[in-house]
């Protein structure tokens, strides 16, 4: 299982020309990492 790509979704224009919201992307990455660590801990119990 892998997380979904972070970004504007199916619209290619923002992906090519938009400026990413770095704070929002950082928050999403931290949230994703936290989720996977929690799931891993449950599986390893």
Order of alpha helices (4+ residues) and beta strands (2+ residues): alpha-alpha
